């Protein structure tokens, strides 16, 4: 029986337009490292963590951007008068995004913006239904990102308003990967990103340690590190990279970063990168998962898991000479398919957060997907 006879709409045809992509090697930009989930003294559950302390550490570790995302419920939504107005909220070398952790009884989300916006309006609408909240998020012009969807504060707003999802939360790897894969399989293109969710700094001389001060030595700025491929080193470019999925995640800034690429016609030129949506015509595609930085550049071999539509498709190891893995597959014509990779192995040491390499298992890096036949 036809769907129309039942009064139901047929499944929409998959997109057939295939816009030409600029070859990956010709795209201008730079990889910037950062942390997208941090709490300063303006979060009441944070200790010994002034903004100046966070920024000084990040500058010393060579980060490119940060988002200090204090809990908005701790200041009744007035983050503009607290975190953003703090005279310490500034840096000559870091891109500082404007944001907060939208902290509600329906779950938590981070907001990111290149410039100040009316966060009070978002906080005041925290109990609105999604039909009202979605257009407000669009009007505010913010990047809206679901936090730790599989922990004790699961995200229960509509994922149709979400631009990214925290798939790697803290050094202990509280995961959102299961939720992320389910969303990707539904046809959504949602960027996966990380966030340390760190709350505690080291006590200064003469200060007493708090009950949670020990966390500073294994979970701090950059555990994990989110990398974005930004067209320039400005705040709008960081947001644009998050929007487009030009994002990779690593255990810390000193370990290897993974980049997933695709040679669509197997001519030796990489045509697609993470975040790209391309068409599949039933022809083989050559992929490369490429590691850079850390011990990957010194002959260390890592375990590589290739996920196709959320399921393990291939398990292999990197070439010790190139730090890469090359594989081929044939994405079906007329069907949605996505590929992403995870890298496991020994973590590299992180100066200043010395215990982080011993916590949270051996996940070293994670890519965002390349999409075939997605809208």
C-alpha positions as CSV (number, residue, x, y, z in Angstrom):
1,X,0.0,0.0,0.0
2,X,1.3,3.5,-0.9
3,X,2.2,5.8,2.0
4,X,-0.2,8.4,0.6
5,X,-3.1,5.9,0.9
6,X,-2.4,5.9,4.6
7,X,-2.3,9.6,4.8
8,X,1.5,9.6,5.5
9,X,4.2,11.5,3.7
10,X,6.7,9.4,1.8
11,X,10.3,9.6,3.0
12,X,12.0,12.6,1.3
13,X,14.4,11.8,-1.4
14,X,18.1,12.2,-0.5
15,X,19.8,15.3,-1.7
16,X,21.1,14.9,-5.3
17,X,22.9,18.2,-5.7
18,X,26.7,17.8,-5.4
19,X,28.3,21.1,-5.0
20,X,32.0,21.2,-6.0
21,X,34.4,21.2,-3.1
22,X,37.7,23.0,-3.1
23,X,40.5,20.4,-2.7
24,X,41.5,20.0,0.9
25,X,45.1,21.1,0.2
26,X,43.9,24.4,-1.3
27,X,41.8,25.4,1.7
28,X,43.4,28.2,3.7
29,X,43.3,28.0,7.5
30,X,45.1,26.8,10.6
31,X,44.5,24.3,13.4
32,X,43.8,26.0,16.7
33,X,43.6,24.1,20.0
34,X,41.2,25.1,22.8
35,X,38.8,24.1,25.5
36,X,35.1,24.6,25.2
37,X,33.9,23.8,28.8
38,X,35.6,25.6,31.7
39,X,34.4,27.1,35.0
40,X,36.0,30.0,36.9
41,X,35.3,31.5,40.3
42,X,32.0,32.8,38.9
43,X,30.6,29.3,39.2
44,X,29.8,28.7,42.8
45,X,31.1,25.1,42.7
46,X,34.5,26.2,41.4
47,X,37.5,26.7,43.7
48,X,40.9,28.5,43.3
49,X,40.1,29.1,39.6
50,X,40.2,32.8,38.8
51,X,39.9,33.7,35.1
52,X,43.4,35.0,35.1
53,X,44.7,31.7,36.3
54,X,42.9,29.8,33.6
55,X,44.1,32.2,30.9
56,X,47.7,32.2,32.0
57,X,47.8,28.4,32.0
58,X,46.2,28.3,28.5
59,X,48.6,30.9,27.1
60,X,51.6,28.9,28.5
61,X,50.3,25.7,26.9
62,X,50.0,27.4,23.5
63,X,46.2,27.2,23.2
64,X,44.4,29.3,20.5
65,X,41.0,29.7,22.0
66,X,38.9,29.2,25.1
67,X,35.3,29.4,26.2
68,X,34.9,30.1,29.9
69,X,31.4,28.7,30.5
70,X,30.3,29.5,34.0
71,X,26.9,28.2,35.3
72,X,24.3,30.8,34.5
73,X,21.9,29.6,37.3
74,X,24.6,30.7,39.8
75,X,24.1,34.3,38.8
76,X,20.4,34.2,37.7
77,X,21.4,34.4,34.1
78,X,23.5,37.6,34.4
79,X,26.8,36.2,33.0
80,X,27.3,39.5,31.1
81,X,27.7,41.2,34.5
82,X,29.9,38.5,36.0
83,X,32.2,36.3,33.8
84,X,32.2,38.6,30.8
85,X,32.5,41.8,32.8
86,X,35.4,40.4,34.9
87,X,38.5,42.6,34.1
88,X,40.5,39.3,33.9
89,X,38.4,38.2,30.9
90,X,40.9,39.2,28.2
91,X,44.0,37.9,26.4
92,X,46.5,39.2,23.8
93,X,47.1,35.7,22.4
94,X,43.9,33.7,23.0
95,X,40.5,34.0,21.2
96,X,38.0,34.2,24.1
97,X,34.5,33.2,23.1
98,X,31.5,34.6,24.9
99,X,29.4,31.8,26.5
100,X,27.9,30.2,29.5
101,X,26.6,26.8,30.7
102,X,22.9,26.9,30.3
103,X,22.1,25.0,33.6
104,X,18.5,23.9,33.9
105,X,16.5,21.0,35.3
106,X,16.1,19.8,31.7
107,X,19.8,19.3,31.2
108,X,22.9,21.5,30.5
109,X,24.1,23.1,27.3
110,X,27.0,25.5,26.4
111,X,26.5,28.6,24.4
112,X,29.3,30.0,22.2
113,X,29.4,33.4,20.4
114,X,32.0,35.6,18.8
115,X,30.6,38.6,20.6
116,X,28.4,39.4,23.6
117,X,24.7,38.5,23.2
118,X,21.6,38.6,25.4
119,X,22.1,35.6,27.6
120,X,19.6,36.8,30.1
121,X,16.9,36.3,27.5
122,X,17.9,32.7,27.1
123,X,18.0,32.1,30.9
124,X,14.6,33.7,31.3
125,X,13.2,31.3,28.7
126,X,14.6,28.1,30.3
127,X,11.2,26.7,31.0
128,X,9.7,27.6,27.6
129,X,8.8,24.7,25.3
130,X,11.0,24.0,22.4
131,X,8.8,25.7,19.9
132,X,9.5,29.0,21.7
133,X,13.1,28.3,22.6
134,X,14.3,27.3,19.1
135,X,13.6,30.6,17.4
136,X,15.1,32.5,20.4
137,X,18.4,30.6,20.0
138,X,18.3,31.5,16.3
139,X,17.6,35.1,17.0
140,X,20.4,35.4,19.5
141,X,22.8,34.1,16.9
142,X,24.6,31.7,19.2
143,X,26.1,28.3,18.7
144,X,24.1,25.9,21.0
145,X,25.9,22.8,22.2
146,X,24.5,19.9,24.2
147,X,26.6,19.0,27.3
148,X,27.4,15.5,28.6
149,X,24.2,13.9,27.4
150,X,24.9,10.6,29.1
151,X,25.7,11.6,32.6
152,X,23.5,12.6,35.6
153,X,22.4,15.8,33.8
154,X,21.2,14.4,30.5
155,X,20.3,16.9,27.8
156,X,16.5,16.7,27.3
157,X,15.8,19.7,25.0
158,X,15.2,19.2,21.3
159,X,18.3,18.1,19.4
160,X,16.9,20.0,16.4
161,X,18.2,23.2,18.0
162,X,21.7,21.8,18.6
163,X,24.8,22.8,16.6
164,X,27.2,20.5,18.4
165,X,27.3,17.9,21.2
166,X,29.9,17.2,23.9
167,X,31.0,13.7,23.0
168,X,34.1,13.8,25.3
169,X,33.6,15.4,28.7
170,X,36.6,15.6,31.0
171,X,39.7,13.4,31.3
172,X,37.4,10.6,32.6
173,X,35.7,10.4,29.2
174,X,32.1,10.8,30.2
175,X,30.8,9.9,26.8
176,X,28.1,11.3,24.6
177,X,29.1,9.1,21.6
178,X,26.1,6.8,21.7
179,X,23.7,9.7,21.6
180,X,25.8,11.4,18.9
181,X,25.8,8.3,16.6
182,X,22.1,8.0,17.0
183,X,21.6,11.6,15.9
184,X,24.0,11.2,13.0
185,X,22.1,8.1,11.8
186,X,18.9,10.1,11.8
187,X,20.3,12.4,9.2
188,X,21.4,15.3,11.4
189,X,24.9,16.7,10.9
190,X,25.9,17.7,14.5
191,X,29.5,18.5,15.3
192,X,31.2,16.4,18.0
193,X,33.4,18.4,20.4
194,X,35.1,18.0,23.7
195,X,35.3,19.9,27.0
196,X,37.3,19.5,30.2
197,X,34.5,20.7,32.4
198,X,37.2,21.6,34.9
199,X,36.2,23.5,38.0
200,X,39.2,23.6,40.3
201,X,42.6,25.4,40.1
202,X,45.7,24.9,42.3
203,X,45.6,26.9,45.6
204,X,48.0,29.8,45.6
205,X,50.7,30.0,48.3
206,X,49.1,30.5,51.6
207,X,45.7,29.2,50.5
208,X,44.3,26.0,51.9
209,X,43.4,23.2,49.5
210,X,39.7,22.4,49.1
211,X,38.1,19.0,49.0
212,X,38.2,19.0,45.2
213,X,41.6,20.6,44.6
214,X,43.2,17.3,43.7
215,X,41.2,17.3,40.5
216,X,43.4,20.1,39.1
217,X,46.3,17.6,38.6
218,X,44.4,15.3,36.3
219,X,41.5,17.3,34.9
220,X,42.2,20.9,33.8
221,X,42.3,23.1,30.7
222,X,42.7,20.9,27.6
223,X,41.7,17.5,29.0
224,X,40.4,16.9,26.4
225,X,41.5,19.4,23.8
226,X,39.2,20.5,21.0
227,X,40.9,21.5,17.7
228,X,39.2,23.6,15.0
229,X,40.4,24.3,11.5
230,X,39.7,28.0,11.3
231,X,40.0,30.1,8.2
232,X,41.6,32.8,10.3
233,X,42.5,33.1,14.0
234,X,39.5,35.2,15.0
235,X,36.4,34.4,17.1
236,X,34.0,34.3,14.1
237,X,36.3,31.8,12.4
238,X,36.4,29.5,15.5
239,X,32.6,29.6,15.6
240,X,32.4,28.9,11.8
241,X,34.7,25.9,12.2
242,X,32.4,24.5,15.0
243,X,29.4,25.1,12.9
244,X,30.9,23.2,9.9
245,X,32.4,20.3,11.8
246,X,36.0,21.1,11.0
247,X,36.8,19.7,14.4
248,X,39.0,17.1,16.0
249,X,39.4,16.1,19.6
250,X,42.6,14.9,21.4
251,X,43.3,13.8,25.0
252,X,45.5,16.8,25.5
253,X,47.3,19.5,23.4
254,X,50.6,17.6,23.5
255,X,49.2,14.4,22.1
256,X,48.4,13.5,18.5
257,X,45.5,15.1,16.6
258,X,43.6,13.1,14.0
259,X,42.4,14.3,10.7
260,X,40.0,12.3,8.5
261,X,40.2,12.9,4.7
262,X,38.7,11.4,1.6
263,X,39.9,11.0,-2.0
264,X,36.6,10.6,-3.8
265,X,37.9,9.6,-7.2
266,X,41.2,8.0,-6.0
267,X,43.4,10.3,-8.0
268,X,45.7,11.1,-5.1
269,X,44.1,14.5,-4.3
270,X,42.1,14.7,-1.1
271,X,38.7,16.1,-1.9
272,X,36.8,16.0,1.4
273,X,37.6,16.6,5.1
274,X,35.8,16.3,8.4
275,X,32.4,18.0,8.3
276,X,32.0,17.8,4.5
277,X,28.9,16.4,3.0
278,X,29.4,14.8,-0.4
279,X,27.5,12.6,-2.9
280,X,28.1,8.9,-3.2
281,X,27.7,7.2,-6.6
282,X,28.5,3.6,-5.8
283,X,32.2,4.0,-6.6
284,X,35.1,3.2,-4.2
285,X,36.5,6.0,-2.1
286,X,39.9,6.1,-0.6
287,X,40.1,7.5,3.0
288,X,43.1,8.5,5.1
289,X,43.2,9.0,8.9
290,X,46.2,11.1,9.5
291,X,47.9,11.8,12.9
292,X,50.1,14.8,13.6
293,X,51.8,15.8,16.8
294,X,52.8,13.9,19.9
295,X,54.5,10.6,19.7
296,X,52.8,9.8,16.4
297,X,55.7,11.8,14.8
298,X,58.2,9.5,16.5
299,X,57.2,6.1,15.2
300,X,54.6,5.1,17.8
301,X,51.8,2.9,16.4
302,X,48.2,3.5,17.5
303,X,45.1,1.4,17.3
304,X,42.5,2.8,14.8
305,X,38.8,2.1,14.8
306,X,36.8,3.2,11.8
307,X,33.1,3.6,12.5
308,X,30.6,3.5,9.6
309,X,27.1,4.6,10.6
310,X,27.9,4.1,14.3
311,X,29.2,0.6,14.0
312,X,32.8,-0.7,14.0
313,X,33.7,-1.3,10.4
314,X,37.5,-1.7,10.6
315,X,40.1,-2.1,13.2
316,X,43.8,-1.5,12.3
317,X,47.0,0.3,13.3
318,X,48.8,3.4,12.1
319,X,51.8,3.1,9.9
320,X,54.8,4.0,12.2
321,X,56.5,5.9,9.5
322,X,53.6,8.1,8.3
323,X,51.4,8.2,11.4
324,X,48.5,7.4,9.0
325,X,46.0,4.7,8.0
326,X,44.7,4.4,4.4
327,X,41.5,2.4,3.7
328,X,38.9,2.1,1.0
329,X,35.1,1.6,1.0
330,X,32.2,2.1,-1.3
331,X,29.5,4.3,0.2
332,X,26.2,3.2,-1.3
333,X,24.5,5.5,-3.9
334,X,21.2,6.8,-2.6
335,X,21.9,6.0,1.1
336,X,23.2,8.1,3.9
337,X,26.6,6.9,5.2
338,X,29.1,8.6,7.5
339,X,32.6,7.6,8.6
340,X,34.5,8.7,11.7
341,X,37.6,7.3,13.5
342,X,38.8,6.9,17.0
343,X,42.5,6.5,18.0
344,X,43.6,4.5,21.1
345,X,47.1,4.0,22.6
346,X,49.4,5.4,25.2
347,X,48.7,9.0,26.0
348,X,51.4,11.6,25.8
349,X,52.5,13.5,28.9
350,X,50.8,16.8,29.6
351,X,53.1,19.2,31.5
352,X,51.2,20.9,34.3
353,X,48.4,18.3,34.4
354,X,50.7,15.4,35.1
355,X,48.2,12.7,36.2
356,X,45.9,13.1,33.2
357,X,47.7,10.5,31.2
358,X,46.8,7.8,33.8
359,X,43.1,8.6,34.0
360,X,40.2,7.8,31.7
361,X,41.5,4.9,29.6
362,X,43.6,5.1,26.4
363,X,41.5,7.1,24.0
364,X,44.0,9.4,22.3
365,X,42.0,11.2,19.6
366,X,38.6,11.3,17.8
367,X,37.6,12.7,14.4
368,X,34.4,14.2,13.2
369,X,32.6,12.5,10.3
370,X,32.7,12.8,6.6
371,X,29.1,12.5,5.3
372,X,27.8,10.9,2.1
373,X,24.3,11.7,0.7
374,X,23.3,14.0,3.6
375,X,21.3,17.2,3.2
